Amino acid sequence: MYWFAQSVAGVSAYNEEQVQDLQETLTWGQYVLSPEFWNRTLQNWQSEFLAVGSMVVLSIYLRQRGSPESKPVGAAHDDTGTTG
């Protein structure tokens, strides 16, 4: 679903730029097969992977034993920072 929405919005924006530059526009099918579509799509996914990866690394780091931000699983919220 994401790629479909991205392709519809992308072909509209791409064709608007083409018209402003007095160049030929593309149909939706041509745009989906074009490098422009895949470049824009994969750049967006790259930022998503970076954000998720950063959260995973930070969650592992903050759950390390002895970290003041860490607590045993099931401990009360008020216990954070008091043991460790």
C-alpha positions in Angstrom: 0.0 0.0 0.0 2.9 2.4 0.8 4.5 2.0 -2.5 1.2 2.6 -4.3 0.6 5.8 -2.4 4.2 6.9 -2.9 4.0 6.2 -6.7 0.8 8.2 -7.1 2.1 11.2 -5.2 5.5 10.8 -6.8 4.3 10.7 -10.4 2.2 13.8 -9.8 5.2 15.7 -8.3 7.6 14.5 -11.0 5.3 15.4 -13.8 4.7 18.9 -12.3 8.5 19.4 -12.3 8.7 18.1 -15.9 6.0 20.6 -17.1 7.8 23.5 -15.4 11.0 22.5 -17.2 9.1 22.0 -20.5 10.0 18.4 -20.7 8.0 15.2 -21.4 5.8 13.8 -18.6 5.5 10.1 -17.7 2.5 7.8 -17.2 2.1 6.1 -13.8 3.5 2.8 -15.2 6.5 4.5 -16.7 7.2 6.4 -13.5 7.0 3.1 -11.4 9.6 1.5 -13.7 11.9 4.6 -13.7 15.0 5.0 -11.5 13.5 8.3 -10.1 10.7 6.4 -8.3 13.0 3.7 -6.9 15.6 6.3 -5.8 13.0 8.4 -3.9 11.4 5.2 -2.4 14.7 3.7 -1.2 16.0 7.0 0.3 12.8 7.1 2.4 13.3 3.5 3.5 17.0 4.2 4.3 16.0 6.8 6.8 13.4 4.5 8.4 16.0 1.7 8.8 18.4 4.2 10.3 15.8 5.4 12.8 14.7 1.8 13.8 18.3 0.7 14.0 19.2 3.6 16.3 16.4 2.7 18.6 17.4 -0.9 18.8 21.0 0.0 19.6 20.0 2.5 22.3 17.5 0.0 23.9 20.3 -2.6 24.1 22.7 -0.1 25.5 20.3 1.2 28.1 19.2 -2.3 29.2 22.8 -3.3 30.0 23.4 -4.6 33.5 24.4 -1.9 35.9 23.0 1.0 33.9 21.1 3.5 36.1 18.4 3.4 33.5 18.0 -0.3 33.7 15.9 -2.4 36.1 14.9 -6.0 36.4 11.9 -7.0 34.2 8.7 -6.7 36.2 10.2 -4.1 38.7 8.1 -1.1 39.6 8.6 2.1 37.7 9.8 3.9 40.8 12.7 1.4 41.1 14.6 2.9 38.2 18.0 4.2 39.3 17.7 3.0 42.9 19.3 -0.4 42.3 22.0 -1.6 40.0 
